[in-house]
Amino acid sequence: MTSIVLEGPIADAREQEVRLLHEVADILGQMGADSAADRKRLQQNAADLQEMFFLVVVVGEFNAGKSTFVNALLGDDLLPVGITPTTDAIELVRWSSKRRGDAVWREQGVVREWLHPNTGGPGVVIVDTPGTGSVFRKHEQIAKGFLSRSDLVIFLLSAKRALAETERLYLELAKDYGKKIVVVINQSDLLQRQEQKEVLAFVRQQLHELLDLRPEIFMVSAKLALTDKATAGGLFKTGGSDPGGMNAVREYLHNIFARVPPAKQKLYAQLDFVDSVTRKYTADLDKQIGLITSDTALAEDLRSELEKQADSLNDSLASAKRELDRVFVE
């Protein structure tokens, strides 16, 4: 079994959460074509909850070394890498007790699936996305469309061109979605020691000042890490020499999974996403109502209806969170 198996009260809480996502999606369906993308995201996230996989999504500019980084996490040359952008689809590495080196198309032309025992445990999936800032529009659309499905986002920056404009936009989008974010600066082997310190300080300052983000930040060389055969045990094994600096990333991810089980993180992450979507549309509708000045009665009626819808969704969201709290405490 490669997914997270839920039984009893936890399974019931999951079903309540799935119903909530569909309920919000149905309400968005009444708001016109502008809400179609978010409605589709909610429906897809509901389907992900049914399959119960914890998605660790790696996002970054093309040629930042995402595929090499995923291989370094796995301790295995699994995904293809190259000088030109090689990932034009979602590369989904699912946990399995046995390695499968030949990918299978899960969704033709969009999602390709690999199997490997070093993702971090049953149900944990590591996802390599097409590069942001690519000249191919299809790449951009695939990467952005998958971001909302993530439970943990690893933003991979290149040490030589850290925080391009497209990366800043993606980070802002992940923040708006309520995602847990980890930042990794890759290709540190291209910099001198003093340059590494300067880039690290620059990225930390920019994230704070431009996006009000204070995520964990790591500097690594995935390329060098793959030369260290002592880490061939994968995500949770740390080697002695650690030439690429990957041990700190592995230990951080290990602590995340050890402290809070992936099943719990998955359920809470999707509630945070629902919360971000409802707040977004509540604010948009409230702004539109504020523009109606010629008909005070109509504006008040619309505002009253909006408040009822918002209260109902907030009650459902709060109920789902209380149920999760109760279940996991027990």
N, C-alpha and C positions, 0 to 999 in steps of 0.2 A: 504494500500500500504506500503510494508516494505522496498522498495528501494528508492533511491534519484531520483525524477522525474525532468528531464531537458526538457525545452521547448525553442523554438525560437533560438536566436543566440548561447546560451550556448549549446544547443543540436547539432547545426551545428558544433561548435568547437569540441565537443566530437567526432563527426563522422570524422572530419578531423584528429583527433588524432588516431582514430582506424585505418584509412587508412595508417597513417604513421607507426604504429606498424607492420602492415601486409607488408608494403613495405620493412622495414628493415628485417623482417623475411624472405621474399623472397630472398633478397640479401644474407643473411646468408646461405640459402639453396644451393647457388652456391659454397660454401666454403668447402664442404665435411662433413664427419661424425662428425668431431670434434665440429662443430657448431650446431649439432642437438638439444642439450639440451637448448641452448640459444634461438634457433628458437622456440622451444616448449614454452618456458617461454614467449616470446613476443606474441605468438598466444593466450596463456592463459590470459595474461594481457589485450589483446584486447577484449577477451570475458568478462572479469571482467568489463571493461569500459562500455560494452553494458548493463550489468546488473546493473551497477552503485551502488556498495556497497563500503563503506569506511572500509578497513580492518585494524583493530588494532590487530597485531599478537604478541602473547606472546611466547617467545622462551627462553629455558634454559635447564640446565642439568636435567636428570630424578631425581625425589625426591627433587627437589628444591622448590616444592610446587606451581607449575604453576596453577593447577586446583583449589587449595584452594585460590590462589590469584585472579583468575577470579571470583570465588564465592564471594570473599570479595568485589570486584568492583561492582558486581551485588547486594550485600547485601542479598544473597540468597544461600542456599545450593543446587545449581542446578546440577553441574557436579559431577560425582563420584570421590572420593578421596580414597587413601589407602597407606599402607606402601610400597607395591611393585608398580612398574610403572603401572599405570592404563590407561594411554592414549596411545593407539597404533594406533590411527587414528587422523585426524583433528577434533577437537570439535569446531564447528562453531555456535556461539550464535548470532542469527540474531534478530534485533529489531522487536518487535510486540507489539501491544497494550495489548495483553493477553499472559500470561505465558503458555508455553507448556513444561511440565516436562518430557515427553517421547520423546526421540530423534528419528529422522527419517533419514535413510541413504540417503544422497544426492548423494553419489558415493559409491557403496557397498564396504565395507572394507577399505575405504580411508577417506571419509568425512561424518561426522555425524552432523545433524543440530538440534539445539534447538531454541526455541523462548522465548524472554523475553523483558519486557518493560523498563529495566534499563541499556541498553547498551550505551545510550547517545543520542538517537534520531533516527528517520527514516533513514535507509541506513547505520547506523553504526553497524558493525559486530565485535565482539570480538572473536578472534581465539586462542584456546589452542592447542599447537602442541606437538607431542611426544618428549620425552626428548633427548637432545643431549648427546653424550657420552654413549648411551645405548649399551648393549651387543647385542641388536637386530638390525641388519643392516637395516631392513625395517623401523624402527623408525627413524634412521638417514636420510634415503633417503626422507621420507615424510616431515620431518621438514625442510630439506635443500631445497627441491623442492618448498615449500610453501613460503619461505622467499622472493623470488623475487616478489611475488604477493602483498606483504604488502604495506600499505600506511604509517603506523606508526608501529615501532618495539619497543616492551617493552622487554628488556633483563632482565630476572629474574635470579639473582645469589643467591646462598645459603650463608648465613653469615658464615657458618662453613667451606666452601671450595670455597671462592670467586675466580673467574677467573681461572678456569681450562683451559687446553690447547684447548679443543674443543670449549669452550666458546669464547676464544680469536679468533679462526679461524672463528666462526660464526659472531662475531662482525666485523672482517675484511671483510668478505663477504658482510655483510649488508652495510658497509661503501662503498665498491666498487660498490654496486648497487645504491648508492646515496640515501639510505633510512634515514628518520628521526628516531633517536634512543633515547630512554629513558632507563636508567638503574635503576632497582629496586633491592635492596639487601633484600631478604626475610629471615624469621626465626630469626629476631633480638632478639626474646625472649630467644634464646639459649645463648646469650652473656651478659656479664656484661656491664655497661655503658661505662667504659673505653675501653673495647674490641670493642664495637660498633664504637667508635671514631677511633680506630686504623684500623679496617677493612675498614671504609669509606675512610680514608686517603690513605690506600694502594690501593684500587680500583681506586680512582681518579688519583693517581700517575701512576699506571700501564696503565690506559687508555690513559693518556697523553703521556707517554714515549714510549710505545710499539705501539700504534695505532694512535697517534696524534688525539685523540678524547676528546672532552670536553662536554659530554652530561649532561643533568640534571640527578642527582643521588638522589634516595630516599632510606631510610632504613625503613622497615616495618615488622610487624608480621601479615601476613594474617590470621593466626589461631586465634590470639587474636582479630583481627578486626571482625571476624564472631561472636564473643560473644557479640558484641555491637549492640543491637537491635535498637539503635537510628539511625543507618545508613541503615536501611532496605529499604530506598527510592532508593538506588542504586548509580549509578556512580556519579550523580551530587548532592547528598545529603551528607552533612557532619554532623557528630554527635558531641555532646558536650564533651564526655569523650575521645573519640578517642584512645582506648587502644592499637591498632595495628599501629598507625601512618599513617593510610590510607588517612586521610583528605588531606594531602599535595598532594598526587598523584591524588585524585579526583579533587581538585581545579586546578591542572596543566592541566589535560585533559579537564576540563570544559573551562578553558581559551583558550586552543588551538582551541576548536570548536567554542567558542564565537568570537574569534578574526578573524579566517579564516574559512568560511563555509566548511564542509567536502567535498562538491562537488568540490570546488576550489582546496582544498588540494589533492583530488584524481587525478584531471586532471594534476596538476603540478608534483605530485609524479611520475606518469607514464612517463612524458616527461623526468624527471631526470633519470629514469631507461633506457629509450631509449638512452639518451646521454651517460650513462656509458657503454652500450653495444657497441655503435658505436666507442667510443674512444678505448675500449679494442681491437676490431678487426682491427681498423686502425693502432694501435701500433703494433699488431702482424704481420700484412701484411708488414708494413714498415720495421720491423726487418728482415723478410724473404727476402725481396727485397735487403736489405743491404748485405745479404750473397751471393748474386749472383755477383761474381767478374769476371767470365770467359767470360761473354757476356754482355758487357756494354750496347749495343743497347737494348737487351731484358730487362735488368734492368730498363732502362729509360722508355721504353714503359709501363712496369708494373707499375712503379711509377706514370707515367702520368695518367694511367687509374685509379689507386687508388685515386689520388688527385681529379679526376673528380667525382668518386663515393662519396668520403668524402665531397666534396663541395656541391654536390646535396643533400646528407642527412642533412648536416649542414644547408643548405638553408631551407629545409623542416621543420627541427626542429625549427629554428629561426622563421619561418613563423607561426608555430603552437603556439609558445610562445607569439608572438606579437598579434595573434588573441585572445588568452586567456586574455592577459592584457587588450586589447580593450574591450572585452565583459564584463569582471568583473568591469572595471572602469565605463562603461555605466550603 
